[in-house]
């Protein structure tokens, strides 16, 4: 019987070369589409910056606030046309791909109109408030022979992209647990539309983590979701700023812990444990994850990362859609692949509201968020 009570390290005691994992976005070989952007809010600066860096053409920008559209045009694509009516943008015959980047309350209708016009579409996340409506949009895209993808840009954040591709390659065997601890400063939402979302954390923000867990689990759906929300006296914005989520799978568990009101000592950590090893990413923020630490029976390794979430992430979502169009296949970030993540998010919201575990798929429509 061991007398160290499991306190001694049992991992390999020497450095090994890190696994070679292809995690960077991949551009299409020859396809050069013309893009139209509907919605010109703050986050679309990251969209346009990514497209410009990839050498893509954005020919039209629409927003009900003309000044927003003009500002984005002037900063990123000076030759783009500006519209206040999305229908006028969709009436053009030179646009191949539409990026719909509005808030979710009007987004499905704009996605539908874009698909019906015969365009490929990249939809902002979270995709829909009604899972059935999401399925209808997936079916509409298929009937029109076009691709529909969701801008789950976290899939191509360098640390998430390395981890999910390493799991695909079998680096740590079968995933048995996912642990996320995310402490960051989200105070910027004060006075914005996001402050009106009671479930800002579990709906708008954590959809990235529900989605990446679906990727880590390679499409396996959770059986049950437990969630809790908490506010504290003195926080500076209205929605609860602390959340915890547990997702139960057949042979694994995911634990997600968020604190969105941390001004000092911010940290973001993701740990994947598997039947054959462990991988961990840690940094002071979502955009600052410099390496993956890997622990295997044969030794430990450190894989340095290049890039950041707000560069490679936004490049990756559009680049994958364009590659899928060029190669005539479903994009990895297809709308269909995103629906299980939405079902998990909806289940977490109901669990937080009721204090009870909820099965993904039990909630099909999010009435309030």
C-alpha positions in Angstrom: 0.0 0.0 0.0 1.3 3.4 -1.0 2.1 5.7 1.9 2.2 9.0 -0.1 -1.7 9.2 -0.2 -1.6 10.1 -3.8 0.3 13.3 -3.1 3.4 12.4 -5.1 3.4 13.2 -8.9 3.0 10.2 -11.1 3.5 11.9 -14.4 6.5 11.5 -16.6 9.5 13.2 -15.1 11.2 14.5 -18.2 10.5 17.0 -21.0 9.2 15.7 -24.3 8.5 17.4 -27.6 4.9 18.7 -27.7 2.4 17.0 -30.1 2.2 18.6 -33.5 -1.3 19.9 -33.6 -2.7 21.9 -36.6 -4.7 24.6 -34.8 -4.4 27.8 -37.0 -7.2 28.9 -39.3 -7.0 27.7 -42.9 -7.8 30.0 -45.8 -9.5 28.8 -49.0 -7.1 28.0 -51.9 -8.7 30.1 -54.6 -12.2 31.2 -53.5 -12.4 34.9 -53.3 -16.0 36.0 -52.4 -17.5 39.4 -51.9 -18.9 39.9 -48.4 -21.8 42.0 -47.2 -22.1 42.9 -43.5 -25.4 43.5 -41.8 -25.0 45.1 -38.4 -22.2 47.5 -37.5 -22.0 47.4 -33.8 -18.9 47.4 -31.7 -17.9 43.8 -32.1 -18.0 44.0 -35.9 -14.7 45.9 -35.7 -13.2 42.5 -34.9 -15.0 40.9 -37.9 -13.8 43.5 -40.3 -10.3 43.6 -38.9 -10.1 39.8 -39.4 -11.4 40.0 -43.0 -9.0 42.8 -43.9 -6.1 40.8 -42.5 -7.1 37.8 -44.6 -7.3 39.9 -47.7 -11.1 39.5 -48.1 -13.4 42.0 -49.8 -16.3 43.6 -48.0 -18.3 45.6 -50.5 -21.4 46.6 -48.4 -22.2 47.4 -44.8 -25.8 47.9 -43.5 -26.9 49.2 -40.1 -30.1 51.1 -39.0 -27.6 53.6 -37.4 -26.0 55.1 -40.5 -23.2 56.6 -38.5 -22.2 53.2 -37.2 -22.0 51.8 -40.7 -20.1 54.8 -42.0 -17.6 54.6 -39.1 -16.9 50.9 -39.8 -16.6 51.6 -43.5 -14.2 54.5 -43.1 -12.0 52.5 -40.7 -11.8 49.2 -42.5 -13.2 49.3 -46.1 -13.4 52.8 -47.5 -14.8 51.7 -50.8 -17.7 49.8 -49.3 -21.3 51.0 -49.8 -23.4 51.9 -46.8 -27.1 51.2 -46.3 -29.6 51.7 -43.5 -32.0 49.1 -44.9 -30.6 45.5 -45.1 -33.0 44.8 -48.0 -31.1 47.2 -50.1 -27.9 45.4 -49.3 -29.4 42.0 -50.2 -30.8 43.5 -53.5 -27.2 43.7 -54.8 -26.2 40.9 -57.1 -22.4 41.0 -56.3 -22.5 39.7 -52.8 -21.6 36.0 -52.2 -21.5 35.8 -48.4 -23.5 37.7 -45.8 -22.2 38.2 -42.2 -25.3 38.9 -40.0 -24.0 40.5 -36.9 -27.1 42.1 -35.3 -28.6 41.3 -31.9 -30.5 38.0 -31.7 -34.0 39.5 -31.5 -33.9 40.6 -35.2 -31.1 38.2 -36.4 -33.1 35.1 -37.5 -35.3 37.1 -39.9 -32.2 38.6 -41.5 -30.5 35.2 -41.7 -33.7 33.9 -43.4 -33.8 36.8 -45.9 -30.1 36.3 -46.7 -30.6 32.5 -47.2 -33.7 33.1 -49.4 -31.6 35.5 -51.5 -29.3 32.5 -52.3 -26.3 33.7 -50.2 -24.1 31.8 -47.8 -24.4 33.2 -44.3 -22.3 33.6 -41.2 -24.6 34.3 -38.3 -23.5 36.0 -35.1 -23.9 34.0 -31.9 -25.9 33.0 -29.9 -27.6 31.7 -33.0 -31.3 31.7 -32.0 -33.8 31.9 -29.1 -35.9 29.1 -30.5 -34.2 25.7 -31.4 -37.0 24.8 -33.8 -36.4 28.1 -35.7 -32.7 27.2 -35.8 -33.6 23.9 -37.4 -35.8 25.6 -39.9 -32.9 27.9 -40.9 -30.6 24.9 -41.3 -33.2 23.2 -43.5 -33.7 26.4 -45.5 -30.0 26.7 -46.2 -29.9 23.0 -47.4 -32.9 23.6 -49.7 -31.2 26.6 -51.2 -27.9 24.8 -51.6 -26.0 27.3 -49.5 -23.9 27.1 -46.3 -25.0 28.4 -42.9 -22.4 28.8 -40.2 -22.4 30.4 -36.7 -19.7 32.8 -35.5 -18.6 30.7 -32.6 -15.2 32.3 -32.8 -14.0 30.7 -29.6 -13.4 27.5 -31.6 -10.4 29.1 -33.2 -9.1 31.0 -30.2 -5.5 29.5 -30.2 -5.8 27.7 -26.9 -9.3 26.2 -27.6 -8.3 25.3 -31.1 -5.1 23.5 -30.0 -7.1 21.7 -27.3 -10.0 20.6 -29.5 -7.7 19.4 -32.3 -5.4 17.6 -29.8 -8.5 15.8 -28.5 -9.5 14.9 -32.0 -5.9 13.5 -32.6 -6.2 11.4 -29.4 -3.4 13.1 -27.5 -5.0 12.5 -24.1 -7.4 9.6 -25.0 -11.0 9.9 -24.1 -11.9 13.1 -22.2 -13.1 12.4 -18.7 -13.4 15.9 -17.3 -13.4 19.6 -18.4 -12.6 22.3 -15.8 -12.9 26.0 -16.6 -12.2 28.8 -14.2 -12.8 32.2 -15.8 -12.3 35.3 -13.6 -12.3 38.5 -15.7 -13.5 42.1 -15.9 -16.8 42.4 -17.7 -17.6 45.9 -16.4 -17.8 47.3 -19.9 -21.4 46.1 -20.2 -22.6 48.9 -17.8 -25.0 51.1 -19.7 -25.2 48.8 -22.8 -27.9 46.5 -24.1 -26.1 43.6 -22.5 -26.8 45.0 -19.0 -30.5 44.3 -19.7 -29.9 40.6 -20.0 -30.5 38.9 -16.7 -28.8 35.8 -18.1 -26.0 37.8 -19.7 -23.4 35.2 -18.3 -25.2 32.0 -19.2 -26.7 33.1 -22.6 -24.5 35.7 -24.3 -21.1 35.0 -22.8 -21.0 31.3 -21.8 -22.4 30.1 -25.1 -18.7 30.0 -26.1 -18.0 27.5 -23.3 -21.1 25.4 -24.0 -20.0 25.3 -27.6 -16.4 24.4 -26.9 -17.4 21.7 -24.5 -19.5 20.2 -27.4 -16.3 20.3 -29.4 -14.1 18.7 -26.7 -16.7 16.0 -26.2 -16.7 15.5 -30.0 -20.4 16.0 -30.4 -21.6 13.9 -27.4 -24.5 15.6 -25.6 -24.7 16.1 -21.9 -27.4 14.2 -20.0 -28.0 16.8 -17.3 -27.0 20.4 -16.6 -26.9 22.1 -13.2 -26.4 25.8 -13.0 -26.3 28.6 -10.4 -26.2 32.4 -10.6 -25.2 34.9 -8.0 -25.0 38.7 -7.6 -23.1 40.4 -4.8 -23.5 43.7 -3.0 -21.5 46.4 -4.6 -21.2 45.0 -8.2 -21.5 47.8 -10.7 -23.9 46.3 -13.2 -27.4 44.7 -13.0 -27.1 41.1 -14.2 -25.6 38.4 -11.9 -21.9 38.4 -12.3 -21.1 34.9 -10.9 -22.1 31.6 -12.4 -21.3 27.9 -12.0 -22.3 25.1 -14.3 -21.9 21.3 -14.1 -22.7 19.2 -17.2 -22.9 15.4 -16.8 -22.0 13.2 -19.7 -22.1 9.4 -19.9 -18.5 9.0 -18.8 -17.3 12.6 -18.2 -18.2 15.8 -16.4 -17.7 19.5 -17.3 -17.4 22.1 -14.5 -17.5 25.8 -15.5 -17.0 28.6 -13.0 -17.3 32.2 -14.1 -16.8 35.5 -12.2 -17.3 38.5 -14.5 -16.6 41.2 -12.0 -12.9 40.6 -11.2 -10.8 43.8 -11.6 -7.7 42.5 -9.9 -6.1 39.1 -10.3 -7.8 38.1 -13.5 -7.2 34.6 -14.7 -8.6 32.1 -17.2 -7.8 28.4 -16.9 -9.0 25.4 -19.0 -8.0 21.9 -18.0 -8.9 18.7 -19.9 -8.3 15.4 -18.2 -8.4 12.2 -20.3 -7.8 8.5 -20.0 -4.3 9.1 -21.4 -3.2 12.4 -20.0 -4.0 16.0 -19.2 -3.8 19.3 -21.0 -4.0 22.8 -19.5 -4.1 26.4 -20.7 -3.7 29.3 -18.3 -3.4 33.0 -18.8 -4.4 36.4 -17.4 -7.3 36.7 -19.8 -9.2 35.1 -22.7 -6.9 36.8 -25.2 -3.7 36.0 -23.4 -3.2 32.3 -23.5 0.5 31.7 -24.5 0.9 28.0 -24.1 -0.6 24.6 -23.5 0.9 22.4 -20.8 0.7 18.7 -21.6 1.1 15.9 -19.1 1.5 12.4 -20.5 2.8 9.1 -19.1 6.0 9.5 -21.2 6.7 13.0 -20.0 5.6 16.6 -19.9 5.6 19.1 -22.8 4.9 22.8 -23.4 3.3 23.8 -26.7 3.8 27.6 -27.4 0.8 29.3 -29.0 0.7 31.9 -31.7 -2.1 34.5 -32.1 -5.1 35.5 -29.9 -8.8 35.0 -29.7 -9.8 38.3 -31.2 -7.5 37.7 -34.2 -7.4 34.0 -35.1 -10.9 33.5 -33.6 -12.7 35.9 -35.9 -10.5 34.8 -38.9 -11.3 31.2 -38.2 -15.1 31.4 -38.3 -15.2 33.1 -41.7 -12.3 31.2 -43.1 -13.9 27.8 -42.3 -17.1 28.9 -44.0 -15.2 29.9 -47.1 -13.2 26.7 -47.2 -16.5 24.7 -46.8 -18.0 26.6 -49.7 -14.9 26.0 -51.9 -14.8 22.3 -50.9 -18.6 21.8 -51.0 -19.0 20.4 -47.5 -20.6 21.4 -44.3 -18.5 23.9 -42.3 -17.1 22.8 -39.0 -19.0 25.7 -37.4 -22.3 24.9 -39.1 -25.5 26.0 -37.6 -26.5 22.4 -37.1 -23.4 21.7 -35.0 -24.2 24.7 -32.8 -27.7 23.6 -31.8 -26.6 21.2 -29.1 -24.6 24.0 -27.4 -27.7 26.1 -27.4 -29.7 23.3 -25.9 -27.1 23.0 -23.1 -27.2 26.8 -22.6 -31.0 26.9 -22.4 -30.9 24.0 -19.9 -28.4 25.9 -17.8 -30.7 28.9 -17.7 -33.7 26.9 -16.6 -31.6 25.2 -14.0 -30.4 28.5 -12.6 -34.0 29.7 -12.5 -35.5 26.6 -10.8 -32.6 25.2 -8.8 -33.2 21.8 -10.5 -31.1 19.8 -13.0 -32.3 20.1 -16.6 -31.7 17.8 -19.6 -30.4 19.5 -22.7 -33.3 19.6 -25.2 -35.9 20.0 -22.5 -36.0 23.7 -23.2 -36.6 24.5 -26.9 -37.6 28.2 -26.6 -35.8 30.8 -24.4 -38.7 33.1 -23.4 -36.5 35.5 -21.4 -32.7 36.0 -21.2 
